[in-house]
Each structure stands twice: as C-alpha cells, then as structure tokens.
Amino acid sequence: MGGFVFFIMVGIVIILMGLRVVPEGYQGLVTFLGKYARTLNPGLNIVIPFIELVQNVDIREQVMDIPTQEVITNDNVSCMVDGIVRFKVINPQVAIFKVQNYRSQISAKSQTALRDVIGSVTLDEVLAKRADIANHIKTIVDESADKWGMDILAIEIQNIEIPADMKRAMAQQAEADRDRKARIIKAEGEKEAAVKLAEAAGILSTSQGALALRTLQTLKEMSADPSEKIIVALPGDLFDVKKLITDGK
C-alpha cells in the first residue's frame, strides 16, 4: 500500500513538472533533446519533463535605441544623430534558432542604414525631411529583419546635433530671409498704395466739386488737433489758367 502511494506521488510530481505556463504576449519554443519540436501558445501547456525544454520569446512590440553617432551629410556637414527602432518578433523559431542575438543584429543594421541614408542627402534635407529619411531607413532594415523573423514597425530619428558655427550660419540665413520677405511685403504695400492714390487722384480731377469736398474733409481732420495753426482755404480753381483766360475775355 505504501509503495502504491509512493508511485502515485511520484506521478503527480512528474505531471506537475511537465506543466508549463506561457504568459500572454509570449510564445514558448520547445526543444526535444536539443532540437526544435514545436511552439507553445500563451496559457497552460504540457511538456515532457527533463527531455523537453521551453524557452519563452517575447512577441510584443519592443523599442530599442539607435546610439548617437557622427554622420557626414552629402554636403560635408558633420552632425550627431540618434533614434529609436520599434519592432516585434513574428517568427520566434527563426529569431532564436537562426540568428545569434537578434537585438544586436537590428542595432547594427539600423546604425549602418542611418549612416548610408543621411550620407546621401544634404543637411537641409535631413532637417526638413526627417520623416521621409526615417521611412527610407526602415525599408532598408526591414528587408534584413524579415529574414531574422522580425518586423520593423517604425524607425524614428530623435535628435540631430549640428556644429555651433553651422547653427550661427543658419540663424543668419533665416534672419536674412525674413528681412527679404519683409522688404518685399513692404514694397508690394507701397505699390498698391500708389496705385490707389493714382486712382483717387484721377477721380478727384474728373469729378466736379470732389476736390473741394476732399479739401473740406482734410480741414476738418486738421482742426481736431488743438495746435496753433492758421489755415487759409483757397478755391480749387484759383490757379486754373484756362478759366482765368476765359474770364479775362
């Protein structure tokens, strides 16, 4: 009786040792005597104790930094650039058994692609088209990552540090551009004002009594100023030579 109970206890222990719980967001890779056998989904699973080993692989989205590195643009400007890579494992078997340290592989490939892509464009393009450059880098890295059982979700360029003398030159250029635009806007305003004044002068010269009314309005506006002034209003046709000759006749 005691031996029977002993065997039952041993069997229970073996069964318990064969139970494996794979957490949500992971998959379990089972190796049978060192060889890949199958993949376990999240939840409770049964394996053969001591013979089958389980390695959990994180299949959630992961984030990894691209270390800061010096990059020379196509117009020979040296800048310091860093970023991040968002990826996830889509084939745990390939990622674990076909690649040695897939995170290192992604990091190395991302750094190389970043240097190559930024080295092919100018500094102005790096600053103005950061998203397009990041997508180009993602495409290059994703081609290799697919062979490693991973999917590159996004690559983002975070910081771009340029030399201090280049910053000063860019600030001076921006200031010159703003000054140029301000001068153009001012000139256009003066041009429009001159056109309007010419049109108003034409209307006043052809309309009977319009100039006199405008003169009275101007006098009214000037009288609002309490300064000491002597205003003498002369008829608008006082110096009309043609009328003087006609009246003389």
C-alpha positions in Angstrom: 0.0 0.0 0.0 2.8 2.3 0.9 4.6 1.6 -2.5 1.4 2.4 -4.4 1.0 5.7 -2.7 4.7 6.4 -3.4 4.3 5.8 -7.1 1.1 8.0 -7.2 3.0 10.8 -5.5 5.9 10.4 -8.0 3.5 10.5 -10.9 1.8 13.7 -9.6 5.2 15.3 -9.2 6.2 14.4 -12.8 2.9 15.7 -14.2 3.4 19.0 -12.2 6.9 19.3 -13.5 5.6 18.8 -17.1 3.2 21.8 -16.8 4.4 25.0 -18.4 2.6 28.3 -18.3 3.4 30.6 -21.2 2.5 34.3 -20.3 0.3 36.4 -22.6 2.5 38.3 -25.1 5.0 35.4 -25.3 5.3 32.1 -27.2 7.2 29.1 -25.9 9.8 27.3 -28.1 10.0 23.6 -27.2 13.2 21.7 -27.9 13.2 17.9 -27.7 16.7 16.7 -26.7 18.2 19.9 -28.1 16.2 20.0 -31.4 13.3 22.3 -32.0 10.0 20.5 -31.7 7.0 22.9 -31.5 5.8 26.3 -30.4 3.5 26.8 -27.4 0.8 29.4 -27.3 0.1 31.5 -24.2 -1.6 29.6 -21.4 -1.2 26.2 -19.8 0.8 23.6 -21.7 2.2 20.1 -21.1 5.8 19.0 -21.9 7.9 16.0 -21.2 10.0 16.8 -18.0 13.8 16.7 -18.4 13.5 15.9 -22.1 11.7 18.9 -23.5 12.8 22.4 -22.6 10.8 25.5 -23.1 12.2 29.0 -23.9 9.7 31.9 -23.8 10.1 34.5 -26.5 8.6 38.0 -26.2 6.4 38.7 -29.3 5.2 42.1 -28.1 6.3 45.4 -29.7 9.7 46.4 -28.4 11.7 49.6 -28.5 15.5 49.9 -28.9 17.7 52.9 -29.1 19.9 53.7 -32.0 23.1 55.0 -30.3 24.3 58.5 -31.0 26.8 58.5 -33.9 28.6 61.0 -36.1 27.3 61.2 -39.6 28.6 63.3 -42.5 25.9 64.6 -44.9 26.3 64.8 -48.7 27.3 68.5 -48.4 30.1 67.5 -46.0 28.5 68.7 -42.7 29.2 66.6 -39.7 26.3 66.1 -37.3 25.4 63.8 -34.4 22.3 61.7 -34.9 20.3 59.2 -32.8 17.0 57.5 -33.0 14.8 54.5 -32.0 13.6 51.3 -33.6 10.2 49.8 -32.9 10.0 46.1 -33.8 8.4 42.8 -32.9 9.2 39.2 -33.3 6.8 37.5 -35.8 8.6 34.2 -36.1 10.2 33.1 -32.8 11.7 30.0 -34.2 13.8 31.9 -36.8 14.6 34.7 -34.4 16.0 32.4 -31.8 17.5 29.5 -33.7 18.6 31.1 -37.0 20.0 34.4 -35.6 22.5 35.0 -32.8 21.2 37.9 -30.6 18.6 39.4 -32.9 18.6 42.7 -31.0 22.3 43.2 -31.8 21.6 42.4 -35.4 18.8 45.1 -35.6 21.0 47.7 -33.9 24.0 47.1 -36.2 21.8 47.2 -39.3 20.0 50.3 -38.2 23.2 52.2 -37.5 24.6 51.3 -40.9 21.5 52.2 -42.7 21.2 55.5 -40.9 24.8 56.5 -41.9 24.2 55.5 -45.5 20.9 57.3 -45.9 21.9 60.5 -44.2 25.2 60.5 -46.0 23.4 60.6 -49.3 21.4 63.8 -48.6 22.2 67.4 -47.7 21.8 68.9 -44.2 18.8 70.9 -45.3 17.1 67.7 -46.4 17.9 66.0 -43.1 16.3 68.8 -41.2 13.3 69.3 -43.5 12.6 65.6 -44.4 13.2 63.7 -41.2 10.2 61.5 -41.6 11.0 60.6 -45.2 14.6 59.7 -44.2 13.3 57.6 -41.3 11.0 55.7 -43.6 13.8 55.1 -46.0 16.0 53.6 -43.2 13.0 51.5 -42.1 12.7 50.0 -45.6 16.3 49.0 -45.7 16.4 47.5 -42.2 13.1 45.7 -42.7 14.5 43.8 -45.7 17.1 42.2 -43.5 14.8 41.8 -40.4 12.3 39.8 -42.4 15.0 37.1 -42.8 15.5 37.2 -39.0 11.8 36.5 -38.2 11.1 40.1 -37.2 9.0 43.0 -38.4 10.3 46.6 -38.2 7.3 48.7 -37.2 8.9 52.1 -37.3 12.2 53.9 -37.1 12.3 57.5 -35.7 15.1 60.0 -35.8 15.1 61.8 -32.5 18.0 64.2 -32.1 20.1 66.0 -34.8 23.0 68.0 -33.4 24.9 70.2 -35.7 28.1 72.3 -35.1 27.8 75.7 -33.4 29.2 77.6 -36.3 26.7 75.9 -38.6 23.9 76.9 -36.2 25.0 80.6 -36.4 25.2 80.5 -40.2 21.7 79.0 -40.4 20.3 81.6 -38.0 21.9 84.4 -40.1 20.4 82.9 -43.2 17.0 82.7 -41.6 17.2 86.3 -40.5 18.2 87.4 -44.0 15.3 85.5 -45.5 12.9 87.2 -43.0 14.3 90.6 -43.8 14.0 90.0 -47.6 10.4 88.9 -47.2 9.6 91.9 -45.1 11.1 94.2 -47.7 9.1 92.6 -50.5 5.9 92.8 -48.5 6.6 96.5 -47.7 7.3 97.2 -51.4 4.2 95.5 -52.5 2.2 97.5 -50.0 3.7 100.8 -51.2 3.0 99.8 -54.8 -0.7 99.1 -54.0 -1.0 102.3 -52.1 0.5 104.3 -55.0 -2.0 102.7 -57.4 -4.9 103.5 -55.1 -3.7 107.1 -54.8 -3.4 107.5 -58.6 -6.9 106.2 -59.0 -8.2 108.6 -56.3 -6.4 111.5 -57.9 -7.9 110.6 -61.3 -11.4 110.5 -59.8 -11.0 113.8 -57.9 -9.7 115.6 -61.0 -12.7 114.5 -63.1 -15.5 114.9 -60.6 -17.0 118.4 -60.3 -16.6 119.6 -56.7 -14.9 116.4 -55.4 -11.6 118.2 -54.8 -13.4 120.9 -52.8 -15.2 118.3 -50.6 -11.9 116.5 -50.0 -10.3 119.7 -49.0 -13.0 120.5 -46.5 -12.7 117.0 -45.0 -9.0 117.4 -44.7 -9.5 120.8 -42.9 -11.9 119.1 -40.5 -9.4 116.4 -39.7 -6.7 119.0 -39.1 -8.9 121.2 -36.9 -9.2 118.3 -34.4 -5.5 118.9 -33.4 -5.5 121.7 -30.8 -2.2 123.1 -32.0 -1.8 126.7 -33.2 -2.4 126.8 -36.9 -3.6 129.4 -39.4 -5.5 127.8 -42.3 -6.4 129.7 -45.4 -8.7 127.8 -47.8 -8.4 128.8 -51.4 -10.8 127.9 -54.2 -9.7 124.8 -56.1 -9.8 126.6 -59.4 -7.8 129.6 -58.2 -4.9 128.6 -60.4 -6.9 127.3 -63.2 -5.1 129.2 -66.1 -7.7 128.2 -68.7 -10.5 129.7 -66.6 -8.6 132.9 -66.0 -8.1 133.4 -69.6 -11.7 132.8 -70.4 -12.9 135.2 -67.7 -10.5 137.8 -68.9 -12.0 137.7 -72.3 
